[in-house]
Structure formats: structure tokens, C-alpha cells
Amino acid sequence: QVQLVESGGGSVQAGGSLRLSCAASKSISSINKMGWYRQAPGKQRELVAAITRGGTTDYADSVKGRFTISRDNAKNTVYLQMNSLKPEDTAVYYCHAIILSSWGTWDNYWGQGTQVTVSS
């Protein structure tokens, strides 16, 4: 199991930047993939960015070129640097981890979420 704690959310004007952090309770080098999802009011939760244990990254088309996901294994933390923020980026952002268990199942873990609000 792993606990995930997000921080860094807040309110910012359009064009501004925020950096989200996700601190894991165990070594992230043992976690197969970590990522950030977001959910806006009335919408489904969607993948924003992900990074594998090997360092491969993936981004939603809507954030490519503006957001960067990174990891610091020494701090067991994953970051999401968000630049050129737009009002449509407003959502609750959730940290996610997926781990292959010893039973061969893929187990999903979620943080509690952090609010990001971008005003025009």
C-alpha cells in the first residue's frame, strides 16, 4: 500500500504558474506509474500527465507544452509544473499511483485532491 499527499494547489490568474507536489509514503522507485488526474465540476476525471518508473512521460493533449511531470526518487515525490494556466485548467487535481501487487493485480491509489482555480 501507499499513501499519497498532494500540496501546492491554489488560485492564480490566467497565464500564471503553479507547482503541485505529491509525496508518497514509500519509495516511488517501486511504483510502476504515477500521475496526475483532474476533475472539474460536472465532468469526468481525466488524466493530465503520467510518469513511469522508467521515466517515460505521457500528457493530455490539452496540457502538452504547458505542464511538466517529474519525479524526485530521493524525496519520494512527484511534481506537476503547470505554466501558462488557463481558466479551463480549473479543477481538483488528484495524485495517482499504480502498483503491481505480489498477487499479480494492478492496485490503484489516490490522493485526497488539491484545488486549482484559474481566473481570467
N, C-alpha and C positions, 0 to 999 in steps of 0.2 A: 504494500500500500504506500501511497504518498499523499501528503497534504500540500496544497498549493495556495499561496497567499499573494494576491495582487496588490499593487500600490502604484501611485503615480497619476491616477485619473484626476480630472478637474474640469474647469471651464476655461475656454480660450476663444479668442476671436478668429475668424476665418483667416487663413494664411499663417497662423501660428503653429507652434510645435509642442508636443508632449512626449514624454518617455514613460512607458509602462514597464513595471518590473513584476516578475513572477518568481517568488522564492519557493523552492521545493524543499521538502523535509528529508530528502535523501539525495544521494549523488545522482545528478542528472545524466551523468555518463552511462548510467544503467537504464535510462528511459529511452525507449525506441524512438518516440517522436513527441515533440512538444509544440504547442501552437497557441494562437490567439483566435478566438471567435468573438463575434459581436452580435448583439440583438437589439434592434431598435423597436420602439413601441409598435405593436400591431404587425411586426414582421417576424419571419423565422430566423433562428440563429444561423449565422453564416460564418464560414471560415475566412479569416483575414490573412493569416500567414502561419506557416509551419516550418519547423526545422527538425531534421532527423538527427539521430545520434552521430551519423557520419558527417553532418554539416550541410546536407542538401536542403535548400530552401524552396518554398513554394508560396506564391502570393495570389490573392484575388486580383482579377484584372482591374478592379476599381481602385486599388491602392498601389499598384506597381509604379515604381519610380518615386513614390512619396513615403512609403513605410519601409522600414528595415527591421528584420528579426535577427537577433543574435543571441549567443549564449556564453556564459562565463562558467565553465565547469568548476573552477576553484571556489566560486561563490554559490554554486547550485542555483543559478538564477538565469532566467531567460528574459530578454528585453524586447520591447517593441518601440522603436523610434518612429514617431509619427510627425512628418513635416507637411507643410502646405495643407493644413487641415481645412476641410470643407464642412459646411453645416450638415451635409448628408453623412458625415462620419459620426454624428451624434448617436450614441448607443451605450449599452452596458457591455463592457469588454470582459471576456472570460478567458482565463488561462486553462489550457487543456493538456493532459498528458496521456499517452497510451503506452501500456507496458505489456509485454508478453509474459504471462504468468508461467509458473512451473508446471501448471496443468495444461499448458498449450492454448490458453484462452487469451484474447486481447482484452485487457481491462482498461476502462476509461475513467479518468479522474478529472474533476473540475474544481476551479477556484470559486470564490464567492462572488466575484464580479466587481468591477470598478467602473463608475460612471464617467463617460467622456461627453462633454457638451461643447459644441462649436457654434458660436453665434455669428450671424452675418453682419 
